[in-house]
C-alpha cells in the first residue's frame, strides 16, 4: 500500500534525499546481508580465493554504490558468474598455485576496474547493454557448466583435491572422486542440495521469503549437521581471527612488472574479466529495472563507472571483482529496499559478520557451499534455459552452443565467447547476403562478385539502420493522425529501417532518443522495417522503445513485420525478409 502511494507522489531518489527511506533500506540491508554472506563465501570457494576476499568485496561495493550511483535498487558485490574466469586467472598467473597466483590476480582486478572507468567515459555502457543476448546466455551456460564440474569434488567431501584450469583434466578426475566420497561430509552436502531444490520449487511459490533465504537456511543446516557429526577442520571454511593482519592480501604490482612472461596472461585475464563484468553488470541492471516498482531507469555508463571504481578499490584491498548481483538485487526489491542506501546498510552488517562472527563462519562445511554453487550453476545451464532459447529461435541454440562447446573444448571462456560472436556475425551475414543476391539491383549488376557482396553485407550490418524519416502524411503506412490537447493535428513520424541487429542497434537508439527528446507534444512513431534481417536483440530494443513511448505519452506502431519470416512464434524472434524482390529502400 505504501509503495503504491509513493509511486503516485514521488519516486525515491539516491543521495541525501534518499536517506529519509532509511527504515526500509535498513531492514532490506539486513535481510540481503543474510543472503549475501553464504553466497559470498561460496563465490570465494569457486574462485579459488580466500573466504575473506569475497566478503571484503561486498563491504567495499556496499559503501561505494550509494556514493556514485547509476542504479536504484541493485546490490553490489562479488558474483558467481565471474568465478570460473577468476579461478582461471589465478591458476594461470600462479602457475597452478592458488596462493602465489592470487596476489598477482589482484593486479588484474585493479586494471579491469580502471578500464571500466575509462570505458564509461566513452559511452561503452550502452554498447555493452546490446551485447548479443544469445552470446551472453551461452557465456552464462558455460559458466554454469564450469562451476558444476569444479565443485563436485568439494560436494563429495574431498579435502585433498586441487583446482585445475584444464576442463578435460577436471572431467577425467571426476569418476574416481565420485566413487570414493567422504560419506559423512557428502551426506550433509547432498541434503543441502536437496533442500535448495525443494525450497526453490514451485511448491513454495506462496512463500517467496523462503526462496529468498534458502541459501542461509541451507548454510545453517550445514553448520548444525557439521557440529553434530564433528566433521574435520579441513572440510570447514577457514577465516582467520585477525582479519587485517592475517586475512587480507594486497596486489603485487612489482612482481607482475618484473615478470614479462606473465604479461600476456595478465592481458587475457583483464580482457575476460572486463568483458564478463561489463556485460553481466549491465544485463543485470536492465533486468532489475523491469521489477523496480517505481519504474526508474538506471544509467548504464554511470553504473559502469561505479562498478569500475568499486572493483579497483576491491582489488587494492585484496577483494574480488564487483558486479550488481541479480540474486541479491531481486531480494532487495522483494523485501522493500527503496534506494542504493540499502547497499550501505548491507555492507555494515557484512562487516559485523566478518569481524565478530568468524567463530560461526568457521563452522560452515565447504560441502554445503559447494551444494549452493552447484545449484546456482545448474540454474544457469538447466534444460529449461535450453527450451527458453529454443522458444525464441533455433539460431539462439546454435550461437549459445558455440559458446559452451568452445569453452569446454578450449578451457577458455574468452575463446568460447569469441566463437559465439563469430557464429552470430556469420549467421547475420548469411541472411543479409542471401537478401542482397535476390535484389534487382544486385542481379542487374554484371560485375558484382562474391567478395563485393560479402562486403556489402558487412556494411548493411554496421550502417546506421535509419534510412530516412518522413512526416507520415502519405504512403501505405499512414495511420490516423493524433489530436493534441490544443486542437492541432500532428502527423506521425515515419521511420524507415534497414537491417537492425545487435551490431547497429546502438546507432538506432541514439537517433530515436534524440527524436524522442525533441518531441514535446504527443506524437506517433511508425517504425517500418525494410531491411533483410531483424535479430532478437533488435526486437528487444524496439519493444523497449515502444514501452518508453507509452510512458512518455506518445504512441509507437511497428510496421513491416508481414514482410518477414520469424524463426519461431516468439514475439521477439529473429526474422528474415521474405519479400526479397521488393526490398529496394524507400
N, C-alpha and C positions, 0 to 999 in steps of 0.2 A: 504494500500500500504506500509506503514511504517512497519507494523507488519511483512509482508512478507519479506521485506528487512532485518529486524532484525533476522528473523528465518533462513535466509541463512548465515548471517555473524556471529551472536552470539546469545546466549541465556542469557537474563538478569539474573543477579545473585543478591543474597541478600548481606547484609553487606554494607561496604563503597562503593564498586564498583556500587552497585545498586542506589546510590544517584544521579547518573547522569540522571536517568529517573524521576527526581522529578516533572517535569511538568505533565507527565502522571499520576503519583501516587497522586499528589496534587489534580488534577481535579477529579480523581476517588475517593479519600478520601472524598471530599466534597459531591459528589453525593451519596456515600454509607452512609454517616452520615445522610443525609436527609431521607434515607430509614430506617436506624437503629434506629433513635430516636423514632418514633412511635412503632416500633417492641419492643424496649427495655421497653418502658412504658407498653405495653401490656403484655410482659413476666413477669414484676414485678406484675401486676394485677393478672395474672394467678397463680403466685407462692405464693400469699399472702404476698408479701414483699413490703417495702416502694418503691415508684417510683424511688427515688434517687439510690437505691441499684443496679438496672439493668443498669442505665446509668454509675454509678461508675465502674461496672464490664466491660463495653465496653471500658471505658477510660483506665483502667489498662491493659486489654488484648491488646489494640491497641499499647501501648508503650512497652509491653514485647515481643510480637510476632516478631517484626523486629530484636530484640537483640538476641533471642535464636534460631530462625529459625525453620527448619524442613519442611516447606512448601514454596510455592512461591506466590500464589495469594489468599490464603484463608484469610478471615477476622474473627478475634476472637471476642467473646463477649458472652453474655447470650443467651440461646437457648430455644425455646418454648418446645422442646422435654423433657426438664428436669423440666418443670413447675409442672406437677402433682406430681412427686416424691418430689420436693422441698416443695410443699404445704403439702403433707402428712407428711413429716419430721417435718415441723414447727408445725403442729397441734398435732402430737403425742408427741413431746418434750415439747410443751407448754400446754399439757392437754386440747387442744381445743382452747387456747388463742393465737392468732397470735402475739400479742405484746410481750407476755412472751416467746413464742417459738422461735422467730426469732434470738435473740442473742445466744440461745443455738444451733440453727441450724447452725449458722456461725462456730461453732466448728466442726460440721460435714463437712462443706465445706473445712475448712483448712486441716482436716485429709484426706479427699478424695484427695485433691491436693497433699499432701505428699505421699500418697500411689501410685498415678500415677507416680510421680517422681521415686519412688523406683521400680515400675514395669518396667519403661522404661529402667532401667539398666539390666534387666533380659530378654530382647528381647520379652516382652509381647505384644509390639505394633504389631508385625506381627501376633501373635496369635489372637488378637482382630480383625484384619482385616479379619480373616477367621471364625469369629463367624457365626453360621448358618444363612444364609440370610433370610430364612423363619421365623426364630425366631425373627430376627431383624425387619422384616417387620411386624410381629404380634405385637411386642412391640410398634412400631410406630402407628399401627392402634389402639391399646388400648389407647395410649396417646391421639390420636385424639378424641376418644370417651369420655375420661375423661374431656378433655378441653371443648368440646361442652356442656356436662352436667353441668359443673361448671360455665360456662359463660352465660348460658341462662337467669338467673335472672338479671344479670347486663344489658344484652341487652334489657330486658323488662322494664328497668328503676327503679328497686327496689334498694333503698339505705339502707334498714334496714336488708338485708339478710346477712347471715354469711356462710363461707365455712364449709363444713363437710368432714371428711375423708371417711365416710361411703357412698359408691356409692348408695346403696339401699335407704338410707335416703334422699340423694340428689334427687333421682328419685321420691320418694314419695312427696317431696315438689313441684316438677315442675308443676303439674296441677293447684294448687292454684296460683302459681306465674304467670303462663301464662294467667290465666283467669282474673287477676287483674293488668294489665300493667299501667305504667305511660305513657299515650298516647303521650304527647309531646316528652318525652325523647325517648320512644320506636320508634317513627317515625324517629327520627334522626339516631338511630342505624340501623333501618331496611333499610332506604335509603342508608346508608353507606355500608351495606352488599350487597345490590343490585348493587351498584356502583362497589364494588370489583369483583363481579361475571362478570359484563359487561366488566370492564377494563382488566380482565384476560381471556376473552373468545377468541375463535378462530377468532371472527370478527375483532379483533385488532392485529392480528399477524404481520401485516405490520408495526406496530408502537410499537416495543419492549420497547422503552423508557417509554411508557405509563404504560405497565405492571410493569416495574421495579420501577416506582414511584407511583404505585397505593396506597400503604399504606399512603404515605404523602398526596396525593390528598384527600383521604377519611378523614384523620385527619383534614385537612384544612376545608373541608366541615363541619365536626362536630363542629369545633371551631366557624365558621361563623354562622351556624344554631343555636348553643347554645347561642351565643351572641344575636341574633335576638329574640329568644324565651325567653331569660332571665331564663334559667333553674337554679334551686337552686344549691348552692355550694356543697351540699352533693352528687350531681351527677357529679361533676367535679374532675379531677385529682388535688391532693394537694401536691405541692412541697414547702418546707419551703424556705423563702428568704435567710436565713443564712444557707447554706448547711453544713458547717463544724460544726457549733455549734448545729444545730437542726436536721439535716437530716441524719447524719452518725451514725451508731451503730457499736459496736465492739463485738467480740465473748466473751462469758462468760465462760472461761475455768474453773475457780474456781467453779462456780455454778454447772457445769457438774461433776466435781471431787467430789463435796460434795453430789451428788445425785446418789448413786449406783443403785437406782431403774430406772434410765434413761439410764444406760449403754447398756442394750440390745437394746433398741430403737435407741440409738445412733449408735450401731454397724450395725443394719439392714439398717439404713438410709445411713450410709457411704458405705456399700456394694452396695446398689441400685444406689446411685449417681455415684459411681465409675464405675459400670457395664454399666450404660447408657452412661455416659460421654465418657468412653474409646471406646466403640463400635460405638457410633454415630459419635464421632470425626473422627475415622479412616475410617468409611464408607463415611463420607463427603469428606475427602481429596482424597479418591480413586475416588469419583465421579467428584470432581473438577479437578483432574489431567487429566481426559478424555477431558475436554473442554479447558484446557490450550493451547493457540495457539502455544506455544513453546515446547509442549510435555515434560515438565520437570516432574520428578518423586519425590514425597515427601518421606521423611524418616519417617516411622511410629513411630519408637522409639524416635527420636528427637522431633517429633510432640507431642507425649505423654508427654515427659518431659516439653516441652514448655507449654502445656495445664495445666500440674500439677503445675508448678511454678506460672503461671497466676492465677490459682484457689486459691492457698494458699494466694497469695497477695490480691486477691479479697476478700477472707473470712476475712483476717485481717483488711481490710478497710471497712468491712460491706457490701460487694457485694455478688453476686450470683455465681454459677458455671460458668466456662468459657468453651467454645466449639468453634471450627471453624464452623461458621454458613453457611449453604448451600445457603440460600436466599441472604445473604449479599455477599458471595463469588462469586456467579453467577453474581450478579450485578457488582461486581468489575471487573470481566473478560469482561463483556459486555461493560463497559464504558472505558476500556483501561488501567486498572491497570497492572503494569509490575512486581512489586516486593512486598515484605512484607512491604516496607516503606509506602505503601498506608494505612496500619493499623495505623501508627503514625499520619498521616495527619487526618485520620478519627477520631482518639482519640482526637486530638486537636480541631477539630470542635465540637465534642460532649461535650468537656469541656466548650467551649464557649457557646453552647446552654444551658448547665446546669447552669452556673454561671451568665449569662447575659440574659437568655431568660425565666426565671421562670414565669414571668408575662404571657407570651404567652402559656407556657406549662400548666399553671393552668386554661386556658380557654378550654382545651380539655375535652369533655364529656367522662365519663367512658364507655358509651354505644357504642361509635364508636371503642374504643379499644376492647371491648367485641366482636363487629362485626368482627374486624380483626382477633381475636383469633379463633372465630367460623369458619371463612373462612379457616384459616390455619388448624384447626382441621379437617374440612371436607375434605380438600385435603389429609390428612393423612389416612383417613378411607373411602373415597368415593367409590362407586361401581366400578369405573374404576380401583382402586387398586385391588379389588377382581378379576376382569376379567383379569388383568395383571398376577396375581398369578395363576389363573386357566389356562392361556395360557402356563405357564411354566410347570404345573403339578398339579394334584389334591392333591397330598400329601402336596403341599405348603399351600393349603387352610386348610387342617387338622391341620398342625403344627401352622400356624398363628392363626387359630380359637381357638386352645387350649390356646394360649397366651391371646387373647381378652376375651374369656369366663372366664378363670381363674382369670383375673384381675378384671372383673366386679363382679364376684361372691364373691371374697375374699377381694375386695377393696385394693389389693396389687399388684403393678406392679412386685415386686420381685417374688411373687408366680406365677404370670402369665408367666413370663419369664422361671422360673424353669419348669413349666408344659410343655411349648413349647420345652425346651431342652429334657425333658424326652420323649415327643412324638417323637422327632427326633431320639433319640437313639433307642427307641422301634421299629420304622419303619426300621431303618438300620439293627438292629439285626434280625428282622423277615426275611428280604430279604437275609441276609448272611446265616442265619440258614437254610432257605429253600434251598439255593445253596449247603451248606455243606452236607445236608442229601441226596442229589442226586449224590454226587461224588462216584466213585467206591471205593475209599479208605475208606470212612465212612461206606458204605454198607458192605464192606468186614470185617470190624472190629466188631466182635460179642459183644465185651464188651463196646461198646460206649453207653453212657446214655444221656438222655436229658440234664442233668447238664453239662456234658463234652462238648456237642455240643454248649450249650449257652456260655460256657467259651471260646470255640474255636472261636465263632462268635465275642466275645468281642476282642479277640486277633487280629482277622482279621481286625477289625475296627481301632485299635490303633497302629498296627505294621507299620514299615517302608514300604511304598507301593511299593518301587522298589525291584523287585525280583532279577533281575540281569541286567547287561549292557553288550551287545555284540557289536562286531565291524561291524556287518551288511553285511559281505561278502556273507553269505549264509542264507538260510531259506526262507520260503514263504513270509516273509515281506520285502525281499530285494528290493531295489529301484536303479535306475541308479545312478552311482557314480557322485560325484561333482568334477568339474575341478577347481583347484586353478590357480591363475594367473601365478604361476611358472611352470605349466605344470604337476605337480604331481597329483595323484588321491587320494582322501580321502574317505574312506568308511564311511557310516553313523553310528551313534550311535544307537543301538537297545536297547531301554529302556523298559523292561517288567514290567508291573504294576499289582499289586494285586488290591483289592478293594480300591477305593480312595473316601474319603468323607471329610467333614469339620473336622472330628476327627483326621485325619492324613495328611491333605494336607500341613501342615506346614513342616512336615518332607520331603515331596516331594519337596517343594520349596527349602529347604536347599541343597538337593542333586543336583537339577537341576541348582541352582545358582552357585554352585561350579563347575559343569561341564561346564557351560556357560563361567565362568571366565577363565577356563583353555583352552578354545577353541580360540586360537589366529587366526587361519585361518578359512576360510569358512567351515562349517560343515552342515550335515543334521542330525536332531534329529528325530528318529522314536519313538513316544510314543505308545506303544502297550498294550491295555487293555486286561488283562487276569483274572481279579477278578470277584467277584459276583455282586458288585454294583458300580456305579459311580454317586455321587449325584450332585445337581445343583451347590453347592459351588465349588466342584472339577472341574466341567466342566468350570465354570467361570475362575478358575485359569489356566487350561490347555490352554484355548484360549488366556488368557493374556500372558502366556509363549510363545505361538506361535507368538503373536504380538511382543514381546520383541526380539525373534529370528530374525524376519524380520527386525526390526530396527537395529540389530547388524550385519546384512548382512548374517545371517545363514538361513537355511530352516528347517521348522518343519512340520512333517507329522503325523497325528493322525490315528492310525490303530486299528482294532478290534471292531469298532462300530457295524459291522454286527452281532456280537455275542449277542448284547444287544437289549432289547425291551425298547424303551423310553416311558415315561408316557404321552408324548404329542409330537406334531410336532415341538416344540421349539428346537432350535439348542443346547441349554444348559439344556435340560430337564434331570431330574433324570432318570437313566436307570438301568435295571436289566439284568443279563446274562441269555439268553435263552438256551444256548448250555451247559447245566449242566453236561452232561456225558463226555464232552471233556474239562473239566476245570482243569485238572491236570497242575500244574505250570510247565512252561518250564524252 
